[in-house]
Amino acid sequence: MEWGIKKRLKERGEELKQEGDKLFQNFQKNPSVQNKERWKENKKVLEDLEKIEVTKKYLFVKNDFHVNSINNTKRLASYLKKKKGRNMVKKLKDENGQIKTKEEDLREIMASYYEKLYANKETEMSEGVVVRKLDPQDQIGLNKTITSKEIEEVINNLKPNSSPGPDGFTSNFYKIFQPEITPNLEILFNEILKNRTIPETWKRSEIITILKPNKDESDPNSYRPITLCNVDYKIFTKLLANRLTDIIPKLIGEDQYGFIKNRRLADPIRNILNVINQATREKEKLLLLKLDVYKAFDTVNHHYLQQVCEEYNLGREFCEVIKELYKDNLAQLLINGTRTRIIKINSGTKQGCPLSPILFALAIEPLANFIREDDKIKGFKIARELIKINLFADDAMVLMGSPMESIKEVIQTVKKFENLSGLAINIQKSEILHKNLS
């Protein structure tokens, strides 16, 4: 019965829309008072029907919340206590190495640490850091007008019950009210592409910190920051990420396997194992250097990111949008459920943003180019292939078949890249594995 009512309401809505189109055309041909009143009456009935639909969806959301929420006070208190305990910051060392446990001290220590981490680092400017460039046809596809179909696809694939951003709207809200929201998002997103007018709410975010496994809980460096962005921001950036997904393999070398379509984690692991097996079997010299990139996603320089976007030939609209998305950003950290003071975000890509992994892959690619093209860095030859570097996002492994000739050049290349990008690579903390070196 309920299904029949829904079907009839939908049919009635379609009938009213068709009738309204005819009445409006009649009014345009003959703008009499009578035709105008008929058109307005049809419009009012249609609006009333739409109000019923919106009210039903609101009641559905409200009912869903009550059904799925913890409505027993005792159970709710227990649930919140366990949840809080998992993400609780209990103690932290300040800059002098003193352990602090007071809530206000914990907030200030974290705010100070991330304020320095996200500060703008001076870098050198250098042209020609990018080898591959986007062809004009792909550039058009990346910068074309955003369609409602693209937006609907992103909304449909949003994870349900995901954490909201500062505005409080969840992914479920966008899923349920998709028909009403999509037209407005289409207007907003195309306005952003055209005029680069980023909503101020997108420049504010909240950051939660998650303790890394087997790390010192008193060290601020032991926590991974996750940015909680508003869902409308994530819909927009996911849409851009979807557009980049198909074309990024044309820009990124085959030895980068992280976040690139149709490339798998198993491939670089297999490459390394094959190299080690051959070096062991044939008693060939081999040195593997796993580069330690400090806080990779959090330290990439924004000016450098803008430069590589332009050099990749991603298009004026896309590059300007990226620039505006990262300009004048502010954030507050959530420490034990309480916000810190506001800090400025002047470097890094947001962990939690759908576009961030692809932007980082584009940002670290010049390092791989420097190593690939440097004749002084001797890679390891296996079969007919010369392998110099394997990457999975920020995990970079340099392979050297003539270590004594190559290692100094690798260090100089890494330093050069650090000065360009802001990414700090600590050679002293980097890991080494070698075979047949006396």
C-alpha positions, -999 to +999 in steps of 0.1 A: +000+000+000+028+024+010+046+016-022+015+024-042+011+058-025+047+067-032+043+057-069+011+077-072+027+108-056+056+105-080+033+102-110+012+132-097+044+153-095+053+144-131+018+153-143+019+186-125+053+195-140+041+187-175+009+206-170+029+235-155+052+237-186+021+239-209+004+266-187+036+286-187+039+284-225+003+295-228+010+324-205+040+334-226+019+333-258-011+350-241-001+369-209-037+373-196-046+374-160-065+342-163-036+322-178-012+337-151-035+326-123-038+290-137+000+288-139+005+302-104-021+277-090-003+248-106+030+260-093+016+262-057+002+227-058+036+214-071+054+233-043+031+218-017+038+183-031+075+189-028+071+201+008+055+168+016+085+149+001+110+171+020+091+165+053+090+128+047+128+128+042+133+148+073+112+124+093+132+095+078+165+111+090+150+118+125+137+082+128+170+067+115+189+087+141+166+074+169+166+038+157+204+036+153+215+058+181+222+047+216+190+057+234+198+042+267+216+067+290+238+041+307+248+025+274+254+059+259+277+069+287+296+036+284+300+040+247+313+076+249+337+066+276+352+038+255+354+060+224+370+088+242+396+064+257+407+052+223+416+087+211+426+102+245+458+122+247+470+116+283+504+132+285+528+152+263+563+165+264+567+202+260+596+219+241+618+215+273+611+178+275+588+182+306+558+159+308+525+177+310+491+163+318+468+193+323+442+196+295+451+233+287+488+223+285+481+194+262+461+217+239+489+243+238+516+217+232+498+203+202+488+237+188+524+249+190+538+217+175+514+218+145+517+255+141+555+250+135+549+219+113+525+238+090+545+270+089+557+282+055+593+270+047+615+290+024+622+272-008+641+278-040+622+283-073+634+263-103+617+257-137+617+225-156+612+201-126+585+182-145+592+159-175+558+148-186+530+173-194+493+169-199+481+170-236+456+197-246+427+172-249+431+159-214+435+194-201+401+203-215+386+173-198+401+183-165+388+219-167+354+213-183+321+224-168+310+202-138+278+182-144+251+171-120+259+135-131+294+138-117+281+152-084+255+125-081+282+098-086+304+112-059+274+116-034+263+080-041+298+067-033+302+087+000+309+065+030+278+065+052+281+077+088+315+094+081+327+121+104+313+156+095+334+187+092+330+219+112+296+226+097+281+194+112+265+181+080+272+144+075+275+123+043+241+108+052+225+143+049+238+147+014+228+112+004+192+116+016+187+151+002+207+145-030+179+156-054+174+189-036+212+196-030+227+186-064+214+216-085+228+240-059+262+222-057+264+223-095+260+261-095+285+265-067+312+242-081+311+258-116+312+292-100+344+281-082+359+267-114+351+299-133+359+326-107+379+307-080+356+320-053+362+295-025+336+294+003+351+307+036+338+276+053+361+255+032+391+273+046+383+263+082+388+227+094+393+206+124+422+182+129+420+151+150+452+132+160+456+094+160+485+078+178+507+057+155+512+020+165+541+014+189+550+051+193+557+072+223+523+087+234+541+116+251+557+128+218+536+151+196+554+137+166+539+102+173+504+113+162+490+113+127+468+144+119+436+138+101+417+168+087+379+168+091+367+188+061+331+198+053+314+172+031+306+197+004+344+204+002+350+167+000+325+162-028+341+189-048+377+177-043+367+140-049+351+151-082+385+167-092+403+136-080+380+114-102+390+136-132+427+132-124+425+095-118+424+085-155+450+109-167+476+108-139+493+076-152+503+097-182+522+121-159+537+098-133+565+073-140+558+036-139+579+032-108+554+051-086+527+027-074+509+047-047+474+061-056+478+055-093+451+036-112+458+000-120+491-001-100+493-023-070+513-025-038+525-060-047+544-047-078+572-027-060+575-054-034+580-080-062+606-057-079+626-054-047+625-091-040+636-099-076+665-075-073+677-090-039+674-125-052+695-117-083+721-099-063+724-128-039+725-154-066+749-136-089+769-120-061+764-086-075+768-054-055+736-039-043+726-010-020+690-003-011+683+031+005+648+037+019+644+074+022+629+088+054+606+116+044+597+136+075+559+143+078+556+141+040+520+150+035+523+179+061+554+197+048+551+201+010+554+238+002+523+254-013+542+276-038+560+245-050+527+226-053+513+254-074+544+254-096+543+217-104+506+220-112+514+246-138+543+227-152+522+196-156+500+218-178+469+209-158+451+241-170+446+276-156+412+269-139+424+238-122+457+253-110+441+285-097+415+264-078+442+244-062+460+276-052+428+291-037+419+258-019+452+260+000+453+298+005+447+313+040+436+281+056+430+279+094+424+250+117+418+239+152+429+206+167+405+185+187+423+173+218+402+151+241+370+166+227+381+203+231+393+227+204+427+243+206+434+279+196+433+286+158+465+279+138+475+288+103+480+261+077+507+273+053+521+240+041+512+204+034+483+186+018+453+177+039+452+141+051+415+134+049+410+153+016+402+131-014+426+151-036+455+150-013+471+116-023+471+125-060+485+160-054+513+144-033+521+119-060+525+148-084+546+167-059+571+139-053+574+129-089+602+154-097+624+137-071+620+104-090+628+123-123+660+137-108+671+102-099+660+085-131+678+110-153+710+114-133+737+093-151+759+095-120+734+074-101+739+038-112+708+017-108+705-021-106+700-040-139+677-070-138+671-087-171+670-058-196+655-033-171+675-007-152+658+000-118+668+031-099+638+039-077+606+024-065+579+045-048+546+039-030+533+074-022+560+088+002+578+055+006+608+059-017+634+032-022+666+040-042+684+010-058+721+013-066+743-013-084+775+008-079+770+023-044+803+040-040+799+060-072+762+067-066+755+074-029+771+109-029+750+119-059+718+106-043+725+127-012+730+158-033+699+151-054+678+146-023+691+179-008+683+197-041+647+184-040+643+193-004+653+229-012+627+230-040+597+213-023+600+218+014+599+181+020+625+172+045+644+139+038+666+127+067+694+107+052+707+098+087+674+082+096+670+065+062+673+027+062+700+008+043+701-028+031+732-040+011+745-071-006+780-081-014+797-049-002+830-055+016 
